[in-house]
Amino acid sequence: MVIQLLQRVLGRDFLRKAGTMFFEKFPNLGAQYRLRNELADIKKQADEFFAQDNALPEGASREDYYQAMNKHAVSISEYLHQYEFYRLSEDERDEYISRATMRALALKLRMMFPDDTQGLSRFKEKFLARYSKLGFCKRQWLYTPGCTYEQFAALLSSTDCIIKPHDGSLGFGVKRVPQLTDPQRLRELYDKCVKKEMMLEEYVRGCDEIQAFHPSSLNTIRFVTVAFRGRAVPFGAFLRMGVGDMIIDNAHAGGLFAQINIKTGIIESEGITTEGLRVEKHPDTGIQIKGYQIPRWDEIVEFCLSAARQTRNIISGWDVIISDKGNLEFIEVNNRPDFDVMQSPLKIGVKGKILDILEDLIGRRISL
């Protein structure tokens, strides 16, 4: 009620700017506020799960989960499937950084270092404009509210395309559109895309070696970097693969992921889903996952580090492919990559690792 009254009296924009200024001055409070909001959603999901009287594995309990949630901000999925928290001691649990905590950390860094966290990842048109100019993205693309119908029709009538929200995440709203020449359907699609502020991008195909895992989705490598004022270090990497009839590979949309050894480029885990399913071979193609050597790994590492040195974002998750034309190309970048997909394959927490790297680059210890 109080917030709604202030919004009416002072206006939403004023309150938003005032809130930003306050949290920039007190970043710990900003991170705590964000974490409380995340925990509210996490608790709601857990309450729904327990209300259904789902069976729990031996060692897990409702009481233990809520204690872990309050202390470590883990979701029910992280507790049961991804990290199997119910098997861990308190010291072992403390090694993990939950998705909610990672998001709070990203916000805290943005508030502490506003001049060094001006990443271009939230809005895809800004990211593509900058990184196309720098040579990291080579495909054709359009931000539909900023293009003419003629430009839209010319691109879609020449090639298959992908449409996606310009500020979307987790693979939501991504659709493949076959090459289209019918003027009426083009006009209808153009009007819808402009209204919903969609991106239109040339459909790119990955190299045969990686596409072999799941040919109908674009299988990407998520490469996470930590960078600060021109210095960049690799943090982790994993291969993402679609399953079934998926056209995207996003882990949180049901895809498989497998951890890549950052030094060698060899996949060092089984394939896993966010629900904890583990497979040695891809369920659709039967290709062995663990032990696979990602081609051109040294080039991929330098490609991502080079981009990280030119971004103003501290923690970035780069989605990179080797295209069927032989190019390395970014599909997009995430400015707060989830660490569950880097911790669950080998069940090794990375909280200490990320805090150590941040301390080395920034010169001060960041608390969580």
ZIJOVEN-V11598 format. One line per field, one symbol per residue. phi: phi as a letter, one per 20 degrees, with the letter a starting at -180 (. if undefined). psi: psi as a letter, one per 40 degrees, with the letter a starting at -180 (. if undefined). burial: 1 if it has 9 or more other ideal C-beta (glycine too) atoms within 8 Angstrom, else 0. Layout:
phi=???
psi=???
burial=???
//
This chain:
phi=.ffffffffdnffffffffffffffcfffffffffffffffffgffgffffelffdfgnebfffffffffedlefffffedfdlgfedfffffffedfgfffffffffffffcffdcefdefdfffffffeffenecdffbbeffdcegffgffffedafcddbffcebmnfmecedfgccfgffffffgfffffeleeccgfddefgfefgfbfedeeddedecccblndbcfdabbedcfclefdddffedofebbfdffedmefdcffbdfenfccfcffedmffefnfefflfgffgfgffffffdddbfdcdeeccdffeneebeeacdebffeffddfgdlcfcfffffffffffenbeeed
psi=ddddddddddiddddddddddddddgdddddddddddddddddddddddddefiiiiheiiddddddddddefiidddddddefdeeiiddddeeihiddddddddddddddgdeeffifddhdddddddeddeeeheiiihhdeeiiddddddddeeiiihiiiefiieehehihhihhehdddddddddddddefiihihhiiiiddddddgdeihhihhhhihihfeiiiidiiihhhiibeieiehdeeeiiihhhhdddehheiiiiieeehhhdihddeehhdhehhhifddddddddddddeeighdhihhhiihieeeihihdaiheghhedeedddefhieddddddddddddeihhi.
burial=00000110000000100100011100101111111001100110110011000000000100011101100111111111111111010000111111111111111111101101101110111111011100011000111100100011101110101111110100100101101100000110110111001111111101100110110011111111111100011111111111100111111010111111110011111111110100101100101011011100100110111011101011111111111100011110111011111111100011100110111011000100
//
